[in-house]
Amino acid sequence: MSIKQNIKRRMLMVVALAMTVAVLAAGTAQAQASPPSQMSVTQTASVPEVVVGEPVSFHITLTNESPYDESFNGNVFDVLPVGAQFVSASSSQGYSAFEPTHGENGDVHFYTDTIPSGGTVQIDVVVVPQKAGSITNEVKAPMSSSEATVLVDAV
């Protein structure tokens, strides 16, 4: 190979490498420019006070506040109250999975379909308090969380 051909080959390699770096840098800049997921969570209890052994429902609303359609599969979960037994969880879309070994009393993970920008998902979690005092239900989502507390009276 002549010196001229060798120089030409090396110059092509340098140009190809520079183009690869430029493409990778553009992709990284674009990925970094995307806003983080924005989910708001609110919840209320079905009643402010119950008796030990009576069920209480926590009504949860997830709202997609992102300008994009989002799916929050498994990233939204309910940390079940200590001192309460899990009964059920239902959702207006997607499904839920009770994980009895997570946390002190288990938790419920929610798997949603894609939620359109501004859209909501309604969730109900039912538990039965096992002792007097109070129980606090906590829901965690990306960038948001919510708690609701219910007083529990003895029988």
Secondary structure, 3 states (H helix, E strand, C coil): CCHHHHHHHHHHHHHHHHHHHHHHHHHHHHHHHCCCCCEEEEEEECCCEEECCCCEEEEEEEEECCCCCECCCCCEEEECCCCEEEEEEEECCCEEEEECCCCCCCEEEEECCCECCCCEEEEEEEEEECCCEEEEEEEEECCEEEEEEEEEECC
